[in-house]
Amino acid sequence: MSDKLRELIHGLSEATGDDLPVECVEGTYEIESDHFTLTFTSDSEIFEIHSIDVRGNVGFEHKIINAIHEYSDENDLEVIASNVRDTARGFWEKMGYQEGDSDGEFYRVV
């Protein structure tokens, strides 16, 4: 894991108050804590959120997304949320995303 991704994990840990174990399988990262699960990929241009499950912990999704936005802004990364369910569209729109060309894909508008 790169130093930059370690910074993100540290930021997420601070934002959520959780100690965050991270697994990486074939370039896909998964963070699983008692309060949430986050699956993502990241390269030199794009941070792609594959899934977020906050397990009913109200407000955690905002903390997670804000930490990702801070990390992405510092590293000049475009942020994409993929696999977005219809029931979550409103959340992503409130967080500053718009629907992309592919089904279930939302792009952060900066």
PEVENZI-V475875 format. One record per backbone hydrogen bond with DSSP energy under -1.0 kcal/mol. NH is the residue of the N-H (numbers start at 1). CO is the residue of the C=O. If there is no record, write none. Layout:
nh->NH co->CO
nh->NH co->CO
This chain:
nh->6 co->2
nh->7 co->3
nh->8 co->4
nh->9 co->5
nh->10 co->6
nh->11 co->7
nh->12 co->8
nh->13 co->9
nh->14 co->10
nh->15 co->11
nh->16 co->12
nh->17 co->13
nh->23 co->30
nh->25 co->28
nh->28 co->25
nh->29 co->40
nh->30 co->23
nh->31 co->38
nh->32 co->21
nh->33 co->36
nh->37 co->53
nh->38 co->31
nh->39 co->51
nh->40 co->29
nh->41 co->48
nh->43 co->46
nh->47 co->78
nh->48 co->41
nh->49 co->80
nh->50 co->39
nh->51 co->39
nh->53 co->37
nh->57 co->54
nh->58 co->56
nh->60 co->57
nh->63 co->59
nh->64 co->60
nh->65 co->61
nh->66 co->62
nh->67 co->63
nh->68 co->64
nh->69 co->65
nh->70 co->66
nh->71 co->67
nh->72 co->68
nh->73 co->69
nh->74 co->70
nh->75 co->71
nh->77 co->72
nh->78 co->45
nh->80 co->47
nh->81 co->106
nh->82 co->49
nh->84 co->104
nh->88 co->85
nh->89 co->86
nh->92 co->88
nh->93 co->89
nh->94 co->90
nh->95 co->91
nh->96 co->93
nh->97 co->92
nh->98 co->107
nh->100 co->105
nh->105 co->102
nh->106 co->81
nh->107 co->98
nh->108 co->79
nh->109 co->96
